[in-house]
Amino acid sequence: MAARSSSRSSAKDRPSYRCTECGWTTAKWLGRCPECQAWGTVEEFGAPAVRTTAPGRVTSAALPIGQVDGRQAAARSTGVDELDRVLGGGLVPGAVALLAGEPGVGKSTLLLDVAAKAATEDHRTLYVTGEESASQVRLRADRIGALSEHLYLAAETDLSAVLGHLDSVKPSLLIMDSVQTVASPEIDGAPGGMAQVREVAGALIRASKERGMSTLLVGHVTKDGAIAGPRLLEHLVDVVLHFEGDRHARLRLVRGVKNRYGATDEVGCFELHDEGITGLADPSGLFLTRRAEPVPGTCLTVTLEGRRPLVAEVQALTVDSQIPSPRRTTSGLETSRVSMMLAVLEQRGRINALGKRDIYSATVGGVKLSEPAADLAVALALASAASDTPLPKNLVAIGEVGLAGEVRRVTGVQRRLSEAARLGFTHALVPSDPGRVPDGMRVLEVADIGDALRVLPRRERADRAREDAPEQG
């Protein structure tokens, strides 16, 4: 009996290992967690002791939800309409938002502009930078016009110093640029490590909730585009925003990924220029090329970024190939979707001139079209380029194209048509049953790719058919 009791005691006291990311436990150490696939997160911890927690003193009595005052959580505008759109009306007191994006995309420029516009006599703003000196931030503020006497600036990388600034300034809005550069002296590890990021974020979140202070944290991303640091950071904050955009284009998009106070399908559009960054209430003009006459190989479509419809232009160019394997180059379009449209045009549309030619396809203005609703526009642009025939003027094409050549319905057709009609487009190719059609717009319902190709002029189609037909002996 004593031996059995001893074996039970030794098994109980045996150390276990737990993943700090997802909480998965195991009896032995592993370099990579098999549950969340994170490296270096499995750490040893002792056998949990059995404890009981006695009922404690409550801080405030529980109330029926109808008696809770919701005015204390009313959102306050940031001064930037496009950011307010994504946030759901503005920043809620005590809310913590995380803004992540690639280096050079414009995160610091946007938040410095927000800091100046949100600062008032009754609502101070504290901007803490850990990546630059205060004088460098001041130079950027001069360039973009982000100066306010109620905006306070500090360059700190120590967590205790940041908390000290909160006590002295008492801001209504804190902007931390960035959370990976601040470290706590009480925690081992370099700034940006998992333990440091967890401690810094936890301290700032506690300070925000206790003071009713809104907080904007800047986060770095990995080479794969994911937010750097522990996944716990995204769970702790109230709002997660992604700042996207090609550094060679002017367009920038702020996309909501998580939002406890609003919808997550909103997108804010911005234009980055030498004088700073400005919101775009009507960004469709960046994605269109105004011409007096239509050009072969171009087709317009309407894409949905969140709930916002944007008119975009797809361009295609085909030339005779000088190499055995023709080139297939895309920009702003998914290569796999373009390859599918080429196969559908050749097999279902009877266009045989594409297989041995170099094909280049792109979008205008740096916009990225990844949704299937742009399939029909891509197919028509390729067919127009192959036949060197322009599509009719003021035409937009909306629809998903399947491998059988059918044109499938997509979401938000009425919103897309309304946006096209607002911008002056009068004709549209859409799948069947589009719903209510805006006044002044003619809609042609197409069932398959063959119906859609009939918008090309008949003379060109007939010439192409004669070229493809075998000669009669």
C-alpha positions in Angstrom: 0.0 0.0 0.0 2.9 2.4 0.8 4.5 1.7 -2.6 1.3 2.4 -4.4 0.9 5.7 -2.5 4.5 6.6 -3.3 4.0 6.0 -7.1 0.8 8.1 -7.1 2.7 11.0 -5.3 5.6 10.9 -7.8 3.2 10.9 -10.8 1.3 13.8 -9.3 4.5 15.8 -8.7 5.9 15.1 -12.1 6.3 18.4 -14.1 4.2 19.0 -17.1 4.6 21.3 -20.1 2.1 23.9 -21.5 2.0 26.0 -24.6 1.9 29.7 -23.7 0.0 30.5 -26.9 -3.0 28.1 -26.8 -2.7 26.4 -23.5 -2.2 22.8 -24.8 -0.5 20.6 -22.3 1.8 17.6 -22.6 3.9 15.3 -20.5 7.2 16.1 -22.3 8.8 19.1 -23.9 8.4 19.8 -27.6 10.0 22.5 -29.7 6.8 23.2 -31.6 3.3 23.1 -30.3 1.3 20.5 -32.4 -2.0 22.4 -31.6 -1.2 26.0 -32.8 2.0 25.2 -34.7 3.9 27.9 -32.7 7.7 27.5 -32.1 9.3 27.8 -28.7 6.1 28.3 -26.8 6.1 25.1 -24.8 7.3 25.8 -21.2 7.5 23.7 -18.0 5.0 24.3 -15.2 4.3 22.4 -12.0 1.4 20.2 -11.2 -1.5 22.5 -10.5 -2.4 22.6 -6.8 -6.0 22.1 -5.8 -7.3 25.4 -4.5 -10.7 26.9 -3.8 -11.5 30.6 -4.0 -13.9 32.0 -1.3 -16.5 34.5 -2.4 -15.1 38.0 -2.2 -16.3 41.5 -2.0 -18.0 42.8 -5.3 -16.9 46.1 -6.7 -20.3 47.0 -8.0 -23.7 45.3 -7.7 -25.1 43.4 -10.7 -27.9 45.3 -12.4 -30.5 44.3 -15.0 -29.0 45.0 -18.4 -31.8 47.5 -19.1 -30.7 49.7 -16.2 -27.0 49.9 -17.2 -26.1 53.3 -18.5 -24.8 52.9 -22.0 -23.9 56.6 -22.4 -20.6 56.0 -20.7 -19.5 53.8 -23.7 -20.5 56.3 -26.4 -17.9 56.6 -29.1 -16.0 59.8 -29.6 -14.9 60.7 -33.1 -11.2 60.5 -34.0 -11.5 63.5 -36.4 -10.9 61.1 -39.4 -14.1 60.1 -41.0 -12.7 57.0 -42.8 -11.2 55.7 -39.6 -14.5 56.4 -37.7 -16.3 54.3 -40.4 -14.1 51.2 -39.6 -14.3 51.7 -35.9 -18.1 51.9 -35.9 -18.4 55.7 -35.2 -15.2 56.4 -33.3 -13.2 55.3 -30.2 -15.1 54.1 -27.1 -13.6 55.3 -23.8 -11.5 52.5 -22.4 -11.3 50.7 -25.7 -7.9 49.4 -26.9 -7.4 49.1 -30.7 -4.4 47.4 -32.4 -3.4 48.7 -35.9 -1.0 46.5 -37.8 0.6 46.8 -41.2 3.8 46.4 -43.2 6.7 48.8 -42.7 6.3 52.0 -44.7 2.6 51.6 -45.4 1.7 54.8 -43.4 0.7 53.7 -39.9 2.6 56.4 -38.0 1.5 59.1 -40.5 -2.2 58.1 -40.0 -2.0 57.9 -36.2 -0.1 61.2 -35.9 -2.9 62.9 -37.9 -5.5 61.2 -35.7 -3.6 62.4 -32.6 -3.7 66.0 -33.7 -7.3 66.0 -34.8 -8.6 64.2 -31.7 -6.8 66.5 -29.2 -8.9 69.2 -27.6 -8.8 71.2 -24.4 -11.0 68.7 -22.6 -9.5 65.6 -24.3 -5.7 65.5 -24.4 -3.8 63.1 -26.6 -0.5 61.5 -25.6 1.7 60.1 -28.5 4.4 57.8 -27.3 7.0 56.8 -29.8 9.5 54.0 -29.2 11.0 53.9 -32.7 11.9 57.5 -33.4 13.0 60.5 -31.4 10.6 63.3 -30.5 12.3 65.7 -32.9 11.8 63.2 -35.8 8.1 62.9 -35.0 7.9 66.7 -34.8 9.3 67.0 -38.4 6.6 64.7 -39.7 4.0 66.6 -37.8 5.2 69.9 -39.5 5.1 68.2 -42.9 1.5 66.9 -42.6 0.2 69.7 -40.5 -0.5 67.6 -37.4 0.2 70.2 -34.7 -2.0 70.9 -31.7 -1.3 72.5 -28.3 -3.2 69.7 -26.6 -1.1 66.9 -28.3 1.7 65.7 -26.0 4.7 63.8 -27.4 7.1 61.5 -25.6 9.9 59.2 -26.7 10.0 56.2 -24.3 10.8 52.5 -24.4 10.3 51.8 -20.7 6.9 50.7 -19.6 7.2 52.3 -16.2 8.1 55.6 -17.8 5.0 55.4 -20.1 2.8 54.8 -17.1 4.4 57.8 -15.4 3.5 59.9 -18.4 -0.1 58.8 -18.1 -0.2 60.0 -14.5 1.2 63.4 -15.4 -0.6 64.1 -18.7 -3.9 62.3 -17.9 -4.8 61.9 -21.6 -8.1 60.8 -23.1 -6.3 59.1 -26.0 -3.0 57.2 -25.9 -1.2 56.2 -29.1 1.7 53.8 -28.6 4.0 53.4 -31.6 4.8 50.6 -31.3 3.9 48.0 -28.7 6.9 45.8 -29.7 9.4 48.5 -28.8 8.4 49.0 -25.2 9.7 46.7 -22.5 9.2 46.2 -18.8 12.3 45.9 -16.6 10.6 43.4 -14.4 10.3 40.8 -17.2 13.2 39.0 -18.7 13.6 39.1 -22.5 14.3 41.6 -25.2 11.6 44.1 -26.4 9.3 42.5 -28.9 9.5 39.0 -27.3 6.4 37.1 -26.3 6.7 37.7 -22.6 7.5 41.4 -23.0 4.6 42.1 -25.5 2.2 40.2 -23.2 3.2 42.2 -20.2 3.3 45.6 -21.9 -0.1 45.1 -23.6 -1.7 43.8 -20.4 -0.4 46.9 -18.4 -1.7 49.3 -21.0 -5.1 47.6 -21.3 -5.5 47.7 -17.5 -4.6 51.4 -17.5 -7.1 52.1 -20.3 -9.9 50.3 -18.5 -9.2 52.0 -15.2 -8.9 55.5 -16.6 -11.5 55.3 -19.3 -8.8 56.2 -21.8 -8.9 55.1 -25.4 -5.7 53.5 -26.6 -4.3 52.9 -30.1 -1.4 50.4 -30.4 0.8 50.0 -33.4 1.8 46.4 -34.2 4.4 45.0 -36.4 3.7 42.1 -38.9 5.8 39.1 -39.9 6.9 38.4 -43.4 3.8 36.3 -43.8 1.5 39.3 -43.0 0.4 38.0 -39.5 0.6 40.3 -36.5 4.0 39.7 -34.7 4.0 38.5 -31.1 1.7 36.2 -29.2 -1.8 35.5 -30.5 -3.0 36.4 -27.1 -2.5 40.1 -28.0 -5.3 40.0 -30.6 -7.6 38.3 -28.1 -6.9 40.9 -25.4 -7.6 44.1 -27.4 -11.1 45.2 -28.4 -10.4 46.2 -32.0 -7.9 44.8 -34.5 -7.3 46.8 -37.7 -5.1 45.9 -40.7 -3.5 48.7 -42.7 -3.0 47.5 -46.3 -1.6 48.9 -49.5 1.1 48.7 -52.1 3.9 51.1 -51.2 4.2 52.0 -54.9 0.5 53.0 -55.1 -1.4 55.9 -53.4 -4.3 53.8 -52.1 -4.3 52.6 -48.5 -7.1 50.5 -46.9 -7.8 50.1 -43.2 -9.7 46.8 -42.8 -11.5 45.8 -39.6 -10.7 42.2 -38.5 -12.1 42.3 -35.0 -14.4 44.9 -33.5 -16.4 44.6 -30.2 -18.2 47.9 -30.9 -19.1 47.7 -34.5 -19.1 45.7 -37.8 -16.1 43.9 -39.1 -17.0 44.3 -42.8 -16.2 48.0 -43.1 -13.2 49.4 -45.0 -11.7 52.8 -44.8 -10.0 54.2 -47.9 -7.1 56.7 -47.7 -4.7 58.3 -50.2 -1.1 58.7 -49.2 0.8 61.7 -50.6 3.7 64.0 -49.9 1.6 66.2 -47.5 0.3 63.3 -45.5 -2.7 61.0 -45.7 -6.3 61.9 -46.4 -9.5 59.9 -46.4 -11.2 59.1 -49.6 -15.0 59.2 -49.4 -15.2 58.3 -53.1 -12.1 56.4 -54.1 -13.4 54.9 -57.3 -11.7 57.6 -59.4 -8.3 56.1 -58.5 -9.2 52.9 -60.2 -10.5 54.2 -63.5 -8.9 55.6 -66.6 -11.0 58.3 -68.4 -10.8 57.9 -72.2 -12.7 59.5 -75.0 -13.0 56.2 -76.8 -12.9 52.6 -75.5 -9.7 50.7 -75.9 -9.4 46.9 -76.6 -8.5 44.8 -73.6 -10.2 46.8 -70.9 -13.4 46.1 -68.9 -14.9 47.6 -65.8 -16.4 45.8 -62.8 -17.7 46.7 -59.3 -16.0 45.1 -56.4 -17.1 45.1 -52.7 -14.5 46.0 -50.1 -16.4 45.2 -47.0 -19.8 46.8 -47.6 -18.4 49.5 -49.8 -18.7 49.1 -53.6 -15.8 50.3 -55.7 -15.6 50.5 -59.5 -12.4 49.1 -60.8 -10.8 48.6 -64.2 -9.3 45.4 -65.5 -6.8 45.6 -68.3 -5.4 42.8 -70.5 -2.8 42.7 -73.3 -1.9 39.8 -75.6 1.1 39.7 -77.9 2.8 37.0 -80.0 5.1 35.0 -77.9 8.8 34.7 -78.7 9.5 31.8 -76.4 8.1 28.2 -76.3 6.3 28.7 -73.0 4.2 31.9 -73.3 4.3 34.3 -70.4 1.4 34.8 -67.9 1.9 37.9 -65.9 -0.7 39.4 -63.5 -0.8 42.5 -61.2 -3.6 43.1 -58.8 -5.3 39.8 -59.9 -5.0 36.3 -58.6 -2.9 34.3 -61.1 -5.0 31.2 -60.5 -8.3 33.0 -61.4 -6.8 34.4 -64.5 -5.6 31.0 -65.6 -9.1 29.6 -65.0 -10.6 32.3 -67.2 -8.1 31.5 -70.0 -9.1 27.9 -69.9 -12.9 28.7 -69.9 -12.5 31.1 -72.8 -10.6 28.5 -74.8 -12.9 25.6 -74.0 -16.3 27.2 -73.6 -15.9 30.4 -75.5 -14.1 28.8 -78.5 -11.3 31.4 -78.5 -8.2 29.6 -79.6 -5.8 32.6 -80.0 -4.8 32.7 -76.3 -2.8 29.5 -75.8 0.3 30.6 -77.8 0.4 34.2 -76.8 2.0 36.2 -74.0 -0.8 37.5 -71.8 -0.5 40.4 -69.3 -3.4 41.3 -67.0 -3.6 44.0 -64.4 -5.8 46.4 -62.5 -5.6 50.2 -62.4 -4.6 52.2 -59.3 -3.1 49.4 -57.2 -6.5 47.9 -56.3 -6.5 44.1 -55.7 -9.4 42.1 -57.0 -9.6 38.7 -55.3 -13.4 38.1 -55.2 -15.0 35.8 -57.8 -17.4 38.7 -58.8 -14.6 40.0 -61.0 -14.3 36.8 -63.1 -16.7 38.1 -65.9 -14.7 41.3 -66.3 -11.4 39.5 -66.5 -12.8 37.1 -69.1 -14.2 39.9 -71.2 -11.0 41.9 -71.0 -9.0 38.9 -72.2 -11.5 38.2 -75.0 -11.4 41.8 -76.0 -7.6 41.9 -76.1 -7.5 38.6 -78.1 -9.8 39.9 -80.8 -8.4 43.5 -80.6 -12.0 44.7 -80.2 -13.1 47.3 -77.6 -16.1 46.6 -75.5 -19.0 49.0 -75.6 -18.6 52.3 -73.7 -20.0 52.7 -70.2 -20.3 49.0 -69.7 -19.6 47.2 -66.4 -19.5 43.4 -66.0 -20.3 41.6 -62.7 -20.4 37.9 -62.1 -18.6 34.7 -61.2 -17.7 32.4 -64.0 -17.6 28.6 -63.4 -15.5 26.0 -65.1 -18.6 24.9 -67.1 -18.8 28.4 -68.5 -21.9 29.4 -66.5 -22.2 32.9 -65.0 -23.1 32.6 -61.3 -24.8 35.1 -59.0 -22.8 37.1 -56.5 -23.7 39.0 -53.4 -24.6 42.7 -53.4 -25.6 43.0 -57.0 -28.0 45.9 -56.3 -25.4 47.8 -54.4 -22.9 47.3 -57.2 -25.3 48.5 -59.9 -26.3 51.6 -57.8 -22.6 52.6 -57.5 -22.1 52.1 -61.3 -25.2 54.1 -62.1 -24.0 56.9 -59.7 -20.8 57.2 -61.6 -22.6 57.4 -65.0 -22.4 53.9 -66.4 -25.4 53.0 -68.4 -25.0 49.3 -69.3 -24.2 46.2 -67.2 -23.7 42.5 -67.7 -25.0 40.6 -64.7 -26.1 37.0 -63.8 -29.8 36.2 -63.9 -32.3 37.7 -61.5 -30.3 40.8 -60.4 -33.1 42.4 -58.5 -34.1 46.0 -58.7 -32.3 47.9 -61.5 -31.4 51.6 -61.0 -33.1 54.1 -63.2 -31.4 54.9 -66.5 -29.3 51.7 -66.5 -29.8 48.9 -69.1 -29.0 45.4 -67.7 -28.3 42.4 -69.8 -28.6 39.1 -68.0 -26.2 36.4 -69.2 -26.4 32.8 -68.4 -22.9 31.7 -69.6 -19.7 33.0 -71.1 -21.1 32.5 -74.6 -23.9 35.0 -73.9 -21.4 37.5 -72.4 -19.1 37.3 -75.5 -22.0 38.5 -77.7 -21.3 42.1 -76.5 -18.3 42.0 -78.8 -19.0 43.5 -82.3 -20.4 40.9 -84.7 -18.0 41.7 -87.5 -15.0 40.9 -85.3 -16.5 37.7 -84.1 -17.3 36.6 -87.6 -13.7 37.3 -88.7 -12.4 35.3 -85.8 -14.7 32.4 -86.6 -13.5 32.3 -90.2 -9.9 32.4 -89.1 -10.4 29.5 -86.7 -12.5 27.4 -89.2 -10.5 24.7 -91.2 -9.9 25.4 -94.8 -12.1 23.5 -97.4 -10.1 21.7 -100.0 
